[in-house]
Amino acid sequence: MHYSQISKSEEQDIYELRYRAYIDNGSIDANLSETVVDNYDGAENCKSFIEYIDDQPAGSIRACVYQPSKPHLRIPAMDNYEKEIRHKFGSNTILIEANKFTIGPQYQKCMRALKYKLLRRVFDEALKVNAEFLLGAPRPTQARFYKHLFFEPISGVKQSKINKFKTMLLACPLANARKEIRENPKYHNLRAIGFV
């Protein structure tokens, strides 16, 4: 059963947006379909989101949930960081991973606001499933952005198994992050766009 509630046209927009972004930064080789799709797309524990600017696909993200009660439904980070995930969280922790985080090449000027908007969607999903930690595996050069949202490294740098770049695994303790965002005045901008 397909977990995502996006329309077929939105789904196609996401796959094509990923392709344009990954080709633009040299992350993948060209392919005839001009899309980027993997086995997690359409999995019942994964859900994709897309944001549009002036009716054009601008950014997308995918949220994948690991539930201890459904250990057969893996999340993408487990493909490269299973040992680190098991060591840090064991096998009885509900996790949510933000992945396939993509901003279209022409929308780099508004990237920070767009990234916050997309990540908020994953935070909302985390509340629904009662996840304790939010994971991400960005390039090391992107880690600084994540640290603004309370992510900390839980691995060293590794070569991605599917893309032409290296990544590192980061984790955000969601209860602590929400408390900081609610109570610390310096995070008023995050509260304003719906982080809770």
C-alpha positions in Angstrom: 0.0 0.0 0.0 1.3 3.4 -1.0 1.7 5.6 2.2 2.3 8.9 0.4 -0.8 11.0 -0.2 0.7 13.2 -2.9 -0.9 13.2 -6.4 0.7 11.4 -9.3 1.6 14.8 -10.8 3.3 15.9 -7.6 5.1 12.6 -7.4 6.5 13.1 -10.9 7.5 16.7 -10.1 9.5 15.4 -7.1 11.3 12.7 -9.1 12.2 15.2 -11.9 13.2 17.9 -9.4 15.6 15.5 -7.7 17.1 14.7 -11.0 17.7 18.4 -12.0 19.2 19.2 -8.6 21.4 16.1 -8.5 22.6 16.6 -12.1 23.3 20.3 -11.4 25.6 19.5 -8.5 27.2 16.4 -10.1 25.8 13.9 -7.6 24.5 11.4 -10.2 25.1 10.3 -13.8 22.5 11.3 -16.4 19.7 8.7 -17.1 17.2 8.4 -19.9 14.1 8.9 -17.6 15.5 12.1 -16.1 14.1 11.2 -12.7 15.5 10.0 -9.4 13.5 7.2 -7.8 14.5 4.5 -5.4 12.9 1.5 -3.5 11.8 3.7 -0.6 9.6 5.8 -2.8 6.1 4.5 -2.3 7.0 2.4 0.7 4.4 2.4 3.4 6.7 4.0 5.9 7.9 6.8 3.6 6.1 10.0 2.6 7.3 12.7 0.3 6.5 16.4 0.4 6.9 19.1 -2.2 6.9 22.9 -2.1 6.1 25.1 -5.2 7.0 28.7 -6.0 4.9 30.4 -8.6 3.5 27.0 -9.5 7.0 25.6 -10.2 8.5 22.7 -8.2 11.0 24.4 -5.9 12.0 21.9 -3.1 11.1 18.4 -1.8 11.9 16.1 1.1 11.0 12.6 2.1 10.2 11.4 5.6 10.8 7.7 6.4 9.8 6.2 9.7 11.3 3.3 11.6 8.9 1.6 14.0 10.2 -1.1 16.3 6.9 -3.0 15.8 7.7 -3.2 12.0 11.4 -3.9 11.8 11.1 -5.1 8.2 10.3 -1.5 7.2 13.7 0.0 7.0 14.8 3.6 6.5 17.4 4.7 4.0 20.0 5.7 6.6 20.2 2.0 7.6 21.7 1.2 4.3 24.9 3.0 5.2 24.7 3.6 8.9 22.9 0.6 10.5 25.8 -0.2 12.9 25.8 3.4 14.2 22.0 3.6 14.5 21.8 0.3 16.4 24.7 1.4 18.7 23.1 4.8 19.5 19.4 3.9 19.6 19.1 0.2 19.9 16.2 -1.4 18.2 13.3 -0.1 20.3 13.3 3.6 19.4 10.9 5.2 16.9 13.0 7.2 14.4 12.1 9.4 11.5 14.6 10.2 8.8 14.6 13.3 6.5 16.1 12.3 3.2 16.1 13.1 -0.5 16.2 16.8 0.7 16.2 18.7 -2.6 16.2 22.4 -3.6 15.8 23.2 -7.3 18.9 24.9 -8.9 16.9 28.1 -9.7 15.7 28.5 -6.1 19.1 28.6 -4.3 18.5 32.3 -3.3 15.6 31.3 -1.1 17.1 28.0 0.0 17.2 28.6 3.8 13.5 29.6 4.0 12.6 26.7 1.7 14.6 24.2 3.7 13.0 25.3 7.0 9.6 25.0 5.4 10.3 21.5 4.2 11.9 20.3 7.4 8.9 21.5 9.3 6.8 19.0 7.4 9.1 16.2 8.7 8.8 17.6 12.2 5.0 17.5 11.8 5.2 13.8 10.7 7.5 13.1 13.7 4.7 14.3 16.0 2.2 12.0 14.4 4.2 8.9 14.9 5.7 9.9 18.3 9.3 9.7 17.0 12.0 10.3 19.5 14.8 11.3 17.1 15.0 12.9 13.6 17.9 11.6 11.5 19.6 13.1 8.4 22.6 12.1 6.4 23.7 15.3 4.6 27.1 16.1 3.0 29.6 17.3 5.6 29.4 20.8 4.1 25.7 20.9 4.8 26.0 19.9 8.5 26.1 23.5 9.7 22.5 24.2 8.6 21.4 21.1 10.5 23.1 22.2 13.7 20.8 25.2 13.8 18.0 22.7 14.3 19.8 20.8 17.1 21.3 18.0 15.0 24.5 16.4 16.3 26.9 14.0 14.4 26.6 10.4 15.4 28.9 9.0 12.7 32.1 9.8 10.8 32.0 10.7 7.1 31.2 7.9 4.7 30.9 7.5 0.9 27.2 7.4 -0.1 26.3 4.0 -1.6 24.1 5.6 -4.3 25.4 9.1 -5.0 28.8 10.6 -5.9 29.4 12.3 -2.6 30.2 11.6 1.1 27.7 11.9 3.9 27.6 11.9 7.7 24.7 10.8 10.0 23.2 13.4 12.3 20.5 13.1 14.9 18.1 15.6 16.5 16.5 14.7 19.9 13.0 15.9 19.1 11.6 16.6 22.6 14.6 18.8 23.4 14.4 20.6 20.1 10.7 21.4 20.5 11.3 22.6 24.1 14.1 25.0 22.9 12.0 26.3 20.0 9.0 27.0 22.2 11.0 28.6 25.1 14.1 30.3 23.6 13.4 33.8 22.2 16.1 33.4 19.6 14.0 30.7 17.7 11.1 33.1 17.1 11.6 32.7 13.3 11.1 28.9 13.6 8.0 29.3 15.7 6.7 31.7 13.1 6.8 29.0 10.4 5.2 26.4 12.6 7.9 24.5 14.3 6.5 23.2 17.6 
